[in-house]
Amino acid sequence: MPKTVSTVHAELNNRLVTSGFRFTPQREHVYQVLLDTRDHPTAEEVFLRAKGDRSDISLATVYNCLDALVKCRLVRQVNFERGATRYCPNMQEHSHFYCQECGQVFDMAPPINSALLESRIPPGFEVTHFETSIQGLCPECSGPR
């Protein structure tokens, strides 16, 4: 179920304040850009989308907003090899499928459950989250050529 604007606003404000950050219209706008199209954009892509509705926003501001959102655990960074960092607002445990042809990133259910993973962790270690990324070709790129 999609979140309402007021729910997003309240969650963002609460998370920022409890993490030691101020609520700003720029942070709200960048967060909303990420929620609007969940396609794992780079910072530059977030900037271009944010600039469409807010012409006064700078690339540096977008980077600062993304950094705050990551530190507040509202957004996670997604990295694939040497590519640009991407941003994902889905904070549920999940994995990513990266299409090596078109570069799109797709959310997918994790290939293993967290209980199985935790049973294999050496004593004394604590799992806070896990990441799995799978690379290959999406249906559009793997179809008949």
HUZIBEL-V531066 format. One record per residue. N is the residue number from 1. RES is the residue in three letters. PSI is psi in degrees with one decimal (* if undefined). NEAR is the number of other ideal C-beta (glycine too) atoms within 10 Angstrom. Layout:
# HUZIBEL-V531066
N;RES;PSI;NEAR
N;RES;PSI;NEAR
This chain:
# HUZIBEL-V531066
1;MET;124.0;3
2;PRO;146.2;7
3;LYS;145.8;11
4;THR;162.0;9
5;VAL;-41.4;10
6;SER;-34.6;8
7;THR;-44.6;10
8;VAL;-45.4;17
9;HIS;-47.1;15
10;ALA;-44.1;12
11;GLU;-44.4;14
12;LEU;-49.8;21
13;ASN;-47.0;15
14;ASN;-46.8;12
15;ARG;-40.0;18
16;LEU;-49.7;21
17;VAL;-45.0;12
18;THR;-16.1;9
19;SER;3.3;13
20;GLY;16.8;9
21;PHE;157.2;18
22;ARG;149.1;9
23;PHE;131.2;14
24;THR;153.5;15
25;PRO;-31.9;9
26;GLN;-43.6;18
27;ARG;-41.4;22
28;GLU;-43.0;17
29;HIS;-45.3;18
30;VAL;-42.2;28
31;TYR;-42.7;26
32;GLN;-37.4;17
33;VAL;-42.5;25
34;LEU;-37.6;23
35;LEU;-31.2;17
36;ASP;-40.3;12
37;THR;102.6;12
38;ARG;63.4;14
39;ASP;17.5;13
40;HIS;58.3;23
41;PRO;158.6;20
42;THR;170.5;16
43;ALA;-38.7;19
44;GLU;-39.1;12
45;GLU;-39.0;17
46;VAL;-43.7;25
47;PHE;-47.8;22
48;LEU;-39.5;14
49;ARG;-42.7;19
50;ALA;-37.9;22
51;LYS;-28.0;15
52;GLY;-37.1;10
53;ASP;-16.7;11
54;ARG;85.0;15
55;SER;-17.3;7
56;ASP;-2.1;7
57;ILE;141.1;20
58;SER;163.2;12
59;LEU;-39.4;14
60;ALA;-40.0;9
61;THR;-41.9;18
62;VAL;-45.5;24
63;TYR;-43.6;15
64;ASN;-40.4;15
65;CYS;-45.4;26
66;LEU;-41.4;23
67;ASP;-45.3;14
68;ALA;-42.5;22
69;LEU;-36.3;24
70;VAL;-45.7;14
71;LYS;-28.9;14
72;CYS;-2.7;20
73;ARG;39.4;11
74;LEU;-18.8;20
75;VAL;145.9;23
76;ARG;150.4;18
77;GLN;142.0;14
78;VAL;125.9;19
79;ASN;139.5;12
80;PHE;116.2;16
81;GLU;-121.7;8
82;ARG;11.8;5
83;GLY;168.7;12
84;ALA;146.9;12
85;THR;138.5;13
86;ARG;164.3;21
87;TYR;136.2;22
88;CYS;120.9;18
89;PRO;-0.8;18
90;ASN;105.4;15
91;MET;5.4;11
92;GLN;153.7;7
93;GLU;122.9;14
94;HIS;170.0;15
95;SER;173.4;16
96;HIS;140.0;22
97;PHE;124.0;16
98;TYR;121.1;20
99;CYS;118.7;17
100;GLN;-15.0;12
101;GLU;-56.3;11
102;CYS;-14.4;10
103;GLY;3.5;15
104;GLN;152.6;13
105;VAL;133.8;20
106;PHE;138.3;16
107;ASP;144.8;15
108;MET;159.2;13
109;ALA;145.1;10
110;PRO;142.8;16
111;PRO;-16.7;8
112;ILE;153.1;12
113;ASN;158.2;11
114;SER;-31.5;12
115;ALA;-42.9;7
116;LEU;-43.1;9
117;LEU;-48.7;14
118;GLU;-29.6;12
119;SER;-15.4;8
120;ARG;-1.4;8
121;ILE;136.5;11
122;PRO;151.1;5
123;PRO;140.6;4
124;GLY;-14.6;5
125;PHE;147.9;7
126;GLU;124.9;6
127;VAL;125.8;10
128;THR;-31.2;4
129;HIS;164.9;9
130;PHE;154.2;13
131;GLU;139.6;13
132;THR;131.9;14
133;SER;140.8;14
134;ILE;138.1;11
135;GLN;147.3;11
136;GLY;-144.1;11
137;LEU;135.7;13
138;CYS;166.6;17
139;PRO;-38.0;8
140;GLU;-38.5;10
141;CYS;-23.0;14
142;SER;-3.1;11
143;GLY;178.9;8
144;PRO;138.8;3
145;ARG;*;4
